[in-house]
């Protein structure tokens, strides 16, 4: 068989599994797709003989990659490279990192996701809103929500809007921004154009801020881009989220919404939603609703979605009036 340097990734994987034995290989197969299993099994069947030196080289390379990946999880690529250079020298360390990153997509700003939100805020709050938006779109939603809440109010809506309309960013710009943070936190690189931002991202971020911050941002967005603000509001609380409301709030919603809308909405709702709603009705009302839903017959999905939207609008309206509370990540969820 060819030497290690000329082997393909599948050939190395085949040699690795052969070396590990059938029991371990069977466990590995559990994590592979059917296509991957088929290709790998074909490769294993084509291996006639593996000399011990080649097997040792492949096992050694696998061990190096596992170690490097562990270092990356501890402190990012920069940390991994520093440790590997001390262990194997610069040339071998670079080779290990290159092999790993060629098969592993390292998401930009990985180091920042391991940092404290306040630490990140300290370094980005003076940056241009577009730069802040880019960084927040790569962080975890909870992190981004905390940082967005701490930004000046006149900046919050601008950053939220930029996240929502963001499409793709060139690797050069991402790298430049990462280098600024590298001086204070860590380092990371990006080689491919990466899809980030978008409406769903800003929805997740806003779900992590307090109600006051959310209201301020949405009001500003409504004046800047009404269609965008409406689309964001539609996604912030969906009908299935009714299970997160407390019993008093659900009972208030049931009294407020149109019964026909509620029947249509429950027609295709999950059992969890149905149980939650029925538990907050009287036995007689719940029984009547169940019978009416059972004999309702087929309904158009569009009609169901419109009914659910009307109910969600009622819920958000009740929250705006302070009559119910929707659980969020911010501090004003505390009831006293």
C-alpha positions as CSV (number, residue, x, y, z in Angstrom):
1,X,0.0,0.0,0.0
2,X,1.1,3.6,-0.6
3,X,3.0,5.5,2.1
4,X,1.2,7.8,4.5
5,X,2.0,11.0,2.6
6,X,0.1,9.8,-0.6
7,X,-2.9,8.3,1.2
8,X,-6.3,9.8,0.8
9,X,-8.4,10.7,3.9
10,X,-10.6,7.6,3.3
11,X,-7.6,5.3,3.1
12,X,-6.3,6.7,6.4
13,X,-9.7,6.2,8.0
14,X,-9.8,2.6,6.7
15,X,-6.4,1.8,8.1
16,X,-7.3,3.5,11.4
17,X,-10.5,1.4,11.8
18,X,-8.7,-1.8,10.8
19,X,-6.1,-1.0,13.5
20,X,-8.7,-0.3,16.1
21,X,-10.4,-3.7,15.6
22,X,-14.0,-4.6,14.8
23,X,-15.5,-3.8,18.3
24,X,-14.3,-0.2,18.4
25,X,-15.0,0.2,14.6
26,X,-18.6,-0.9,15.1
27,X,-19.0,1.9,17.8
28,X,-17.5,4.5,15.4
29,X,-20.0,3.4,12.7
30,X,-22.9,4.5,14.9
31,X,-21.9,8.1,14.4
32,X,-21.6,7.9,10.6
33,X,-24.2,8.4,7.9
34,X,-25.2,5.5,5.6
35,X,-23.2,7.0,2.7
36,X,-20.1,7.4,4.9
37,X,-20.4,3.8,6.1
38,X,-20.8,2.5,2.6
39,X,-17.8,4.4,1.3
40,X,-15.6,3.5,4.3
41,X,-16.6,-0.2,4.1
42,X,-15.7,-0.3,0.5
43,X,-12.3,1.3,1.3
44,X,-11.7,-1.2,4.1
45,X,-12.5,-4.1,1.8
46,X,-10.0,-3.0,-0.7
47,X,-7.1,-3.0,1.8
48,X,-5.2,-6.2,1.4
49,X,-2.3,-5.7,3.8
50,X,-1.0,-2.9,6.0
51,X,2.5,-3.0,7.2
52,X,3.2,-2.2,10.8
53,X,5.2,1.0,10.0
54,X,2.4,2.5,8.0
55,X,-0.2,1.5,10.6
56,X,1.9,3.2,13.3
57,X,2.2,6.4,11.2
58,X,-1.5,6.6,10.7
59,X,-2.2,6.0,14.3
60,X,0.3,8.6,15.3
61,X,-1.2,11.2,13.0
62,X,-4.7,10.4,14.4
63,X,-3.4,10.9,17.9
64,X,-1.8,14.2,17.0
65,X,-5.1,15.5,15.5
66,X,-7.1,14.4,18.6
67,X,-4.6,16.1,20.9
68,X,-4.7,19.3,18.7
69,X,-8.5,19.3,18.7
70,X,-8.5,19.0,22.5
71,X,-6.2,22.0,22.7
72,X,-8.5,24.0,20.4
73,X,-11.5,23.2,22.6
74,X,-9.5,24.5,25.6
75,X,-8.3,27.8,24.2
76,X,-8.7,28.1,20.4
77,X,-6.3,27.5,17.5
78,X,-3.8,30.0,18.8
79,X,-3.4,28.2,22.1
80,X,-3.3,24.8,20.3
81,X,-0.6,26.0,18.0
82,X,1.5,27.3,20.8
83,X,1.3,24.1,22.8
84,X,2.0,21.9,19.7
85,X,5.0,24.0,18.7
86,X,6.5,23.3,22.1
87,X,5.8,19.6,21.8
88,X,6.7,19.0,18.2
89,X,8.4,22.1,16.8
90,X,7.0,24.8,14.5
91,X,7.0,22.8,11.2
92,X,5.2,19.7,12.6
93,X,2.8,21.9,14.6
94,X,1.8,23.8,11.5
95,X,1.3,20.5,9.7
96,X,-1.0,19.1,12.4
97,X,-3.0,22.3,12.5
98,X,-3.4,22.4,8.7
99,X,-4.5,18.8,8.6
100,X,-7.1,19.5,11.4
101,X,-8.5,22.7,9.9
102,X,-8.7,21.2,6.4
103,X,-11.4,18.8,7.7
104,X,-12.7,20.9,10.6
105,X,-14.7,24.1,10.0
106,X,-13.6,26.4,12.8
107,X,-16.3,29.0,13.3
108,X,-15.0,32.6,13.4
109,X,-14.7,34.2,16.8
110,X,-14.7,30.8,18.6
111,X,-12.4,32.4,21.2
112,X,-14.9,35.2,21.9
113,X,-17.7,32.6,22.6
114,X,-15.5,31.3,25.4
115,X,-15.0,34.8,26.9
116,X,-17.1,36.7,29.4
117,X,-19.7,38.9,27.7
118,X,-18.5,41.9,29.7
119,X,-15.0,41.3,28.5
120,X,-16.1,41.3,24.9
121,X,-18.2,44.4,25.5
122,X,-15.2,46.3,26.8
123,X,-13.4,45.7,23.5
124,X,-16.2,46.3,21.0
125,X,-18.4,49.0,22.4
126,X,-16.4,51.8,20.8
127,X,-16.4,50.0,17.3
128,X,-18.6,50.9,14.3
129,X,-22.1,49.4,14.6
130,X,-21.4,47.2,11.6
131,X,-18.4,45.7,13.3
132,X,-20.4,45.1,16.5
133,X,-23.2,43.5,14.5
134,X,-20.7,41.1,12.8
135,X,-19.2,40.0,16.1
136,X,-22.6,39.6,17.8
137,X,-23.9,37.5,14.9
138,X,-21.2,34.9,15.6
139,X,-21.6,34.8,19.4
140,X,-24.1,32.6,21.2
141,X,-27.5,34.3,21.4
142,X,-27.4,34.6,25.2
143,X,-24.0,36.3,25.0
144,X,-25.1,38.7,22.2
145,X,-28.3,39.5,24.1
146,X,-26.3,40.6,27.2
147,X,-23.9,42.6,25.2
148,X,-26.7,44.3,23.1
149,X,-28.5,45.2,26.4
150,X,-25.4,46.9,27.7
151,X,-24.8,49.0,24.5
152,X,-26.0,52.7,24.4
153,X,-29.7,52.9,23.5
154,X,-29.0,54.9,20.4
155,X,-26.7,52.1,19.2
156,X,-28.9,49.1,20.1
157,X,-31.4,49.4,17.3
158,X,-28.8,50.2,14.7
159,X,-26.8,47.1,15.6
160,X,-30.0,44.9,15.7
161,X,-31.0,46.1,12.2
162,X,-27.5,45.4,10.8
163,X,-27.6,41.9,12.2
164,X,-31.0,41.3,10.6
165,X,-30.0,42.4,7.1
166,X,-26.5,41.0,7.2
167,X,-25.7,38.4,4.5
168,X,-22.1,37.2,4.0
169,X,-18.8,38.8,4.9
170,X,-15.5,38.3,3.2
171,X,-12.8,36.3,5.1
172,X,-10.5,39.3,4.8
173,X,-12.8,41.5,6.8
174,X,-13.5,38.8,9.4
175,X,-9.7,38.2,9.8
176,X,-9.1,41.9,10.3
177,X,-11.7,42.2,13.0
178,X,-10.5,39.0,14.7
179,X,-6.9,40.5,14.8
180,X,-8.2,43.5,16.7
181,X,-9.7,41.2,19.3
182,X,-6.7,38.9,19.2
183,X,-4.6,41.5,21.0
184,X,-7.0,41.3,24.0
185,X,-8.6,37.9,24.0
186,X,-7.3,35.2,21.6
187,X,-7.0,34.5,17.9
188,X,-8.9,32.7,15.2
189,X,-9.0,32.6,11.5
190,X,-11.6,32.1,8.7
191,X,-10.9,30.9,5.2
192,X,-14.4,30.7,3.7
193,X,-17.2,33.1,3.2
194,X,-19.5,32.4,6.1
195,X,-23.3,32.9,6.2
196,X,-24.2,34.7,9.3
197,X,-26.7,37.3,10.7
198,X,-30.2,37.3,9.4
199,X,-33.6,37.8,11.0
200,X,-33.5,34.6,13.0
201,X,-30.2,35.6,14.6
202,X,-31.5,39.0,15.7
203,X,-34.7,37.3,17.0
204,X,-32.5,34.9,19.2
205,X,-30.5,37.9,20.4
206,X,-33.5,39.9,21.3
207,X,-35.0,37.0,23.1
208,X,-32.0,37.2,25.4
209,X,-32.4,40.9,26.3
210,X,-34.7,42.4,28.9
211,X,-38.2,43.6,27.9
212,X,-37.3,47.3,28.1
213,X,-34.3,46.9,25.8
214,X,-36.4,44.8,23.4
215,X,-39.2,47.5,23.3
216,X,-36.7,50.3,22.7
217,X,-35.0,48.4,19.8
218,X,-38.3,47.4,18.1
219,X,-39.8,50.9,18.4
220,X,-36.7,52.3,16.7
221,X,-36.7,49.6,14.0
222,X,-40.4,50.3,13.3
223,X,-39.5,53.9,12.4
224,X,-36.5,52.9,10.3
225,X,-37.8,49.7,8.6
226,X,-41.4,48.8,9.5
227,X,-41.5,45.6,7.4
228,X,-38.3,44.3,9.1
229,X,-39.6,45.2,12.5
230,X,-42.9,43.3,11.8
231,X,-41.1,40.2,10.6
232,X,-38.9,40.2,13.7
233,X,-41.9,40.5,16.0
234,X,-43.7,37.6,14.2
235,X,-40.8,35.3,15.1
236,X,-40.1,36.4,18.6
237,X,-43.1,34.6,20.1
238,X,-44.7,31.8,18.2
239,X,-47.9,30.0,19.0
240,X,-46.1,26.9,20.4
241,X,-44.4,29.1,23.0
242,X,-47.8,29.4,24.8
243,X,-46.5,26.5,27.0
244,X,-44.0,28.9,28.5
245,X,-46.7,31.1,29.9
246,X,-47.9,30.7,33.5
247,X,-51.5,29.4,34.2
248,X,-52.9,32.8,35.0
249,X,-51.6,34.2,31.7
250,X,-53.0,31.3,29.7
251,X,-56.4,31.7,31.3
252,X,-56.3,35.4,30.5
253,X,-55.4,34.6,26.8
254,X,-58.2,32.1,26.6
255,X,-60.7,34.7,27.7
256,X,-59.4,37.3,25.3
257,X,-59.0,35.3,22.0
258,X,-61.7,34.3,19.6
259,X,-62.9,30.7,20.2
260,X,-62.9,29.8,16.5
261,X,-59.2,31.0,16.3
262,X,-58.4,28.9,19.3
263,X,-60.1,25.8,17.8
264,X,-58.3,26.2,14.5
265,X,-54.9,26.7,16.3
266,X,-55.3,23.7,18.4
267,X,-56.3,21.5,15.4
268,X,-52.6,20.9,14.5
269,X,-50.9,22.0,17.8
270,X,-48.6,19.7,19.6
271,X,-50.0,17.6,22.5
272,X,-48.0,19.7,24.9
273,X,-49.8,22.9,23.7
274,X,-53.2,21.2,23.8
275,X,-52.7,19.8,27.3
276,X,-51.5,23.2,28.5
277,X,-54.6,25.0,27.1
278,X,-57.1,22.3,28.2
279,X,-55.7,22.3,31.7
280,X,-56.5,26.0,32.0
281,X,-60.2,25.5,30.9
282,X,-63.1,24.3,32.9
283,X,-63.8,20.6,32.4
284,X,-67.0,21.4,30.5
285,X,-65.2,23.9,28.2
286,X,-62.3,21.6,27.5
287,X,-64.7,18.7,26.7
288,X,-66.6,20.9,24.3
289,X,-63.5,22.1,22.6
290,X,-62.1,18.6,22.1
291,X,-65.4,17.4,20.5
292,X,-65.6,20.4,18.2
293,X,-62.0,20.0,17.1
294,X,-62.5,16.3,16.5
295,X,-65.5,16.9,14.3
296,X,-64.0,20.0,12.6
297,X,-62.7,18.0,9.6
298,X,-59.8,19.0,7.3
299,X,-58.7,22.6,7.5
300,X,-56.4,24.7,5.4
301,X,-52.9,25.2,6.9
302,X,-53.1,28.8,5.8
303,X,-56.2,29.3,8.0
304,X,-54.5,27.7,10.9
305,X,-51.4,29.8,10.6
306,X,-53.5,33.0,10.4
307,X,-55.5,32.0,13.5
308,X,-52.3,31.3,15.4
309,X,-50.9,34.7,14.3
310,X,-54.0,36.5,15.6
311,X,-53.6,34.7,19.0
312,X,-49.9,35.6,19.1
313,X,-50.8,39.2,18.5
314,X,-53.3,39.1,21.3
315,X,-50.6,37.6,23.6
316,X,-48.1,40.3,22.7
317,X,-50.8,43.0,23.1
318,X,-51.6,41.7,26.6
319,X,-47.9,41.8,27.5
320,X,-47.5,45.4,26.2
321,X,-50.4,46.4,28.5
322,X,-48.6,44.7,31.4
323,X,-51.4,42.1,31.9
324,X,-49.3,39.1,31.3
325,X,-45.5,38.3,31.4
326,X,-43.6,36.4,28.7
327,X,-40.5,34.8,30.1
328,X,-37.2,36.2,28.8
329,X,-33.5,36.2,29.7
330,X,-33.6,39.7,31.2
331,X,-34.0,40.7,34.8
332,X,-37.5,42.1,34.4
333,X,-38.9,38.6,34.3
334,X,-38.8,38.6,38.1
335,X,-42.3,38.8,39.6
336,X,-42.7,40.4,43.0
